[in-house]
């Protein structure tokens, strides 16, 4: 039986490809082409210099070298390379930005980031009162 909770699969979107749809993956997504829609990946999203996303992205780890027209949510580490252009709000647990990167939006770093489908952790003080 295949483990569907943490597959070691990577979805590749080639630089000559264009996809008009939302993507939701348990694995990683490597984008060199264009996606018109939201992209959610449990493991990682990599957007190369030729990659374009016109929609929101949400993942555990991300590296952006291309363009994103939408909000970015990363529950772990986000790396924004010098060739990147992000037009949207950015939320990440931690972030590294290379000089030359462009971000046009609100940036929130350091707080826990919930990805789509994740429930917030119950506050410890509430757990004690409930128990």
Order of alpha helices (4+ residues) and beta strands (2+ residues): beta-beta-beta-beta-beta-beta-beta-beta-beta-beta-beta-beta-beta-beta-alpha
